Amino acid sequence: MVLLLSFQKFISKLGIIMKIKLSNIKKKELRKKAYSLKPFVMIGQQGLTDAVLNEIDVALNAHELIKIRIRGGNKKSRSEQCLKIKQKLDAEIIHQIGFITVLFRSKPDNK
């Protein structure tokens, strides 16, 4: 475990972003924390625009764990929008039910 942490610090000093998959236990803890949150960003009729992506990025940088509400469209279009957010912003989808999606992205180390 110590070797893994020191390797991650070494990689982060080089400026390489290493994606670590969250365990189910960690996702469960994050789901519990997100229960009381209100949606930070609402995606409306215009869909996923650059302005909406920027707002989600700002919210993830500030809070790490956020809820978003995706209105309109069917289930397939909502899940496609969530996947676009995940890919473009390097965020992890913690939970998705109905119109609500919970996203997590750890804050970058600024040391």
N, C-alpha and C positions, 0 to 999 in steps of 0.2 A: 504494500500500500504506500509506503514511504517513497519507494522507487517511482511509482506511478505519479505521485504528487510532484516530485522533483522533476520528472520528465515533462509534466504539464507546465511547470513554471519555466523550464528551459525553452519549450516550444513557444510559449507566450512571449518570452523575451525576444525571440527571433521574429515575431510578428506573424506567426502562422496560426490561423484559427483552426482549432481542433474541435470537431463536433463530438460531444459525448452524449450518448443516448441515455435518457433518464430511466431509472428503474421504475417498476410498477409501484413500489413502496413510496418513492419520491413523488410520483404522479398523484398518488392517493393523498399524501400530505398537502400537495399544492391544491388539489381539488377541495380539500377541507378549508384551506385559507381563502379560496376564491368564492366560497359559498356566500359570504356576506358582502362581497364587492358589488358595486353597481357598474353597469356598462360604461366604459370610458369613451368609446367611439361607436357611432351608429352609422352603418352603411345603408344608404337609402336607394332611391330609384336610379340614380346615376351609376351605381355599382362601385367597383373598386377603382378609384381614380388615384392619380399621383398625390393629390392633396390628402386623401384618406390614408394612403400608405405612409405619408410623412407624419400624420397625426398618430398613427399606430406606432411608428418608430419612436416618436418622442415619448409616448406613454410607456413603451417598453423600456426605454432608457431610464425613465424616472422611477418606475415602479416594479419592473421585472415581471410581475404577474398582473394581467389585465383581463377584463371581460369586454367582448365586443358584441354588438347586436347587428345581425344582418337581416334586413327587412326585404320583403319581396322575393319573387322567384320561387322556384321549387327546391326540393332538397338537394338535387344534383347540382344546381347552380350555386347554392350556398356552400356545398362541400368543395366545389371547384375554386370558389373565392378564398376559402380557408387554405387550400393547398397553395394558391398563388402567394398569399401572405406568408405562409411558412417558408416557401422557397425564396422569395425576395428579401425577407427580413431576417431569415435564419432563426425563426422562432419555432418553438415546440407547441403543438396542439395538445393541451392537457385534457380538455373535455369539450364535447360538442353535443348539445341537445336542443332541438328546436331551432329557434332563432339566435340562441346564445352560444358563443364560443369562448373558451378560456385559453389564453396564450401565455407562454412563459419564455423569457430569454434572459439569461443571467447577464448581469451588468459587466461590462468589460473592465479588467483591472487596469487602473491608471497609476501604476506605481513606477 
